[in-house]
Each structure stands twice: as C-alpha cells, then as structure tokens.
Amino acid sequence: MKKRTRIKLKRNVVFLSHRLYFLSQSDSTHLNVNRTGRKMGNRALLALVFLLGCGGNSDREFIQNKGSDTLVNVAQAWAENYVSVDSTVAVAVTGGGSGTGISAMINGTVDIANSSRAMRGEEIEAARANGVDPIEHTVGFDALAIFLHPDNPLRSISFAQLGSIYGDGGNVDSWSQLGIEMPGCSSGEIVRVSRQNNSGTYAYFQEAVLGEGKDFGLGSRDMNGSSEVVDLVASTPCGIGYSGLAYATEEVFMPCVTVDEGSDCVFPSVETAIDGSYPISRPLFMYTAGQPEGQVGAYLDWILGEMGQCILFGKGYAPVTSVVCS
Amino acid sequence: MNSDKNILVSQDLDVKDSAWYWDKFFQILMFISGVSAIFLIVSIFFFITKEGFSFFFESFSFREFFLSSAWRPTSLSNPTHGILALAIGTASVTGFAMLLAVPFSLCAAIFISEFASGRVREILKVLIELLAAIPSVVWGFIGLSIMNPLIIDLFDVPVGLGILNSGIILGLMAAPIMTTIAEDALKAVPDHYREAAEALGATKWQVTFKVVLPAAKNGLVAAILLGVGRGFGETMAVLMTSGHSINLPTSPFDSVRALTATIAAELGETAVGSEHYKALFTLGILLFLVTFAINLIADIVVKGNKRH
C-alpha cells in the first residue's frame, strides 16, 4: 500500500518537472510579445523558472508602462517594435485609463505612465510627497472627433452647439432645435454619448469645448471606452458622441468643427491636427519619475525619434516632430 | 467496568501511523477552510469601511448623498455625490427583472418538482444549471448586440439600452438560480403531504396549489430574495445593457445607471485616497449592507421553514 503511493508520488514529481520545463520554454517565446494580460502570468512563470534555476533571461530589463486607453494601442506597437531595437529590454504595457497610469506613477509602481490629459496640480503634489518627481513628455497629438450616425444630415457643428448639447443647463435636446430632420430617429431626441467621468478624453472635452469650470449635463450615456462610443453612435440614428480620431470607423460620420461664428469649419484628420487648425486636438503625454535615464531614457528617445513617431502616425495620431514615414 | 474497557480499546486503536497524521492534517485543513469564510467576510467589510469611512466626516452630506441625483464626483468647480439616480437605477432594473423572473422561475420550479418526471426532469435540471453558469459578460454582450437593435426596431425608441433591456437580461440571469432554490424548497416538502392530499381525492394541481406551495412558502420566499440579491449585485451585464446614464427614469425605455456599474466604471481610474475614491467605497459599503440584509432575511426565512 505504502509502496504504491510512493511510486505514484515519484511519477507526479517527474510529470511536474516536465511541465515546468515546457512552461519555461514557452515562456521565453511569450516574452517577445508584450501583451497586457500575459504580464502577470509571465512574472509568475519567471519566478518559477528562477526558483528552479533552469534557464531564463536574467539580464533582460523590464520597463513598466501603464495608463491611457487612448494611447494603449500605440504603446503596444512601440513595445513590440522596440524588441528589434534593443532585445535586452522588455516593455510591459497595461491600459486602464489615464487616471490609472497617473495613480500608478504617484504610487511609484510604473516607469512610464501614459496619459491623455496633463497631471493636475494636486496629483503632482501627491507624487512629490511620495518622493516621485513626475516629468512630462509630449509624445504625440490626438484630434478629438465628433461622431454622428452616417444618416445624420448635419455636416458642421460649433462649440456653442456642442456646449448646449453636452453642457449642464444646455437647452438643446432634440435634433429639430439644430434645424435637422433626422431619418430613422422618429422621436427626434438627441442621444448624447459620453465617456465615464474620469477618462482623459472626458476631461479634455470638458475643458476645451464646454469651457473652464463648466460641467457636463447629467443623463448622457457614459461609455467605458472610445470604441464603445463609436459602436453605440454607429447603431443609434439619434446619437452623437466624441472620442479620439484613431477610433473612428466607416460606420460613423465626423462633422467639421468651428470654434465660433465666422471661423473656418475644419474636419478632423491627422493633417489638421499636425498643423493645429483643428480646434480640439490634444497632446498625449508620457510621464517618467525624474529625468529619464538608462533604458527608460533610451526608450523615450526612440519613441520621439523617427521610427517611434512613424508608428504613432500609422495608428492615426499626429506626430510631435515632422517626420517622413514610408 | 464496561465503559473503561471501551476507552481502553479505543486508545489501543489510536495508533499514530501515517494515516493518523493524515487524518489530523486534513482535520486542521478543513477547519481552516471553514473558518476562513468568517475571516474573509470580516476583513472585506473592514477593508471597504476603512477606505470609505472618512468620506462620512469630510464631504458627506446626508441630504445630498441620498436625495440628490447629481453624481458629479470629478467636477472641478463643484463636485457633488448624489446617489438618488443611481439607487433608483439599481432598484428599477432589479424590480423589472424580478417582475419577469419570479413568475417564470416559480412556474419552472413547480413543473420540474411536481409535474415533470424521469428524463424530462433530469434534462431540465441540467440545462437550468448550465444557464446559471453563463458568464455575466456574455449576457451583457447579448443585451448590447442582440437586444439593443431589437428594442429599437420593435418599439421605435431612440436607443435600446435601458431598464427594459437590462431587466430582461438580469431576469434571465437570476431565473436559473431562483428556479434551482425554489425547486429544492418544493422537494423538501415530505411526500406524505402529497400522498395524504391525493388520498383525499385532490387533483395534481390542487395538491400543488393547496398543499405543497403553502408548505414550501418560506423556501420560495428565500429563493426570490436570493434572486433579488443576485440582481442587486450584478455589475457587468447591467453596465453593458442599462445605457449607463444618470437619469431619473419615467418609462421602461429610459437609460439608467446602477450603483455597481458606477463603481466598476470609475474605480479603476481614480487616484487612491481621493474624495472620489472614498465616495465610491461608500457606495460599496451601501451595497454590502443591502446585500447582507437581503441574504440575512433569506436565511432567517429558511430557518423558519425548518422549524415547521
């Protein structure tokens, strides 16, 4: 009886070590691809591999990069391409929103925080209190587009109109008030699609379009991501929404935007964001703790260089410097 | 004399071999697992209270918190924390869901327990349990991509995300659990009740309606309450199907926002320790207390059932 169990146990041990070996093998291939969800798993596996002492890349340096959902696709692409530049550095990218990245920076748990809005005064103070001195780097620009259902005949929209649709106390809640007859929207009600109240996109729209100190009116459908905004507007004839240009699809129409009566109506595009003529284009930031040095500094330099900026351009954002991309 | 002998025998048998140690080991392991539930629930309550409690002393105003519908925690000029719209959102969605799910699942439970037999009953039970295992995000997806255009088409409303959509999805999610628990309650009614009624010449329906249902009353109420608790605490599906809009609803087509969905959508992007963060934890305390109360009532009702 006892003997049998012992043999069984031994078999299990052998089986386990085989499994671990297999895992460590697959782990090294996974590391080249930086995907958010795998990060934790990779770490746990790495720890196991180190414990067993059977290989693993001990000289590989990790850069933790976290924050803005607006920037997450670009950050992912940067991380994936950076492997070909410096294979000793692995960049782990996580989304979660600008606020998440900034609070991680305040708590000192990331090397680089991505944000689609600037850090607020109290956030910088909180970081300094924790011994972190956040340094701001502008890595690109993003045009904030207004989305309409393609059947909507509205072709241009002004800041004043947006303010009376989205702003607190705004009095426009039906399309007829804008002189629009909407096919497929029999009630004529404007379905406002917005973002959740701590997203960087929400904060920027509030500041740039509604104006300093103005609040959003309650009752908008607050989506949890830019692509959700686009999806909902595409399936809702009465809808209007806003989000980063990079998330636009064929299923929505983007009207041109005027600041006030008499100024030019400019359509959102990477070009109009670069030349500054599009009125709601915002800088995208990366924050580092102190002046970036070593691997983090090299990574940021590469991002601001030609290759990094061309990757950003390819994802639908406007580069900081004028670059020629193939 | 006799008892002494017994003790002697049992001590003789207590040989401390490996089996004895295994026995002790597993006894301790089981004890720890059992007690850990108490430990966990106390520490969860402690945690959310610790994170949210200071909100009560800083910017908490009873009037604003419970009677205002302006939930604007991130406003730069004038942050307000009114949960009226959120609480009504949760209540309306849960209420609508129960309106659909309670009759449906009680009838299903009665059918499975009293009328179905053999294979039909087994297949139904397995399928209903399978229905309970569908992840809530999948339900949310169904609401978003199938129900939303359907509601727009059928009722000619501007947007299909709202109480109706959320309530139907939540009702479908709560129904399997309620059916399973209600069926257990009906099963717990002793067979001689039914036999006695049938011997008196009652029809199957008379037996069910006049004898079994009154006898299982408490268990059925508990099933409903647990379903309410499920609806109240559901997050993902509600977030995806309710429209997530701060709004005092006036019709079932209106978009609303639930307490749980608010926490889920906002907590991830909030700076730890900020006023907004604490306000969200205060919502957590509120939710915890309500679900705790619902579960407690359900438990007391079931206990009452056993006494009879």
Interface residues (C-beta under 8 A of the other chain):
Chain A: K2 G96 G97 S98 G99 T100 I102 S103 I106 N107 E123 A126 C185 S186 S187 E189 V191 Q196 N197 N198 S199 A203 G213 K214 D215 F216 L218 G219 S220 R221 D222 M223 N224 L232 S235 T236 P237 C238 G239
Chain B: S18 S69 A70 W71 R72 P73 T74 S75 L76 S77 N78 A85 N148 P149 I152 D156 V157 P158 V159 L161 L239 G243 H244 S245 I246 N247 S255 R257 A265 E266 G268 E269 T270 A271 V272 H276
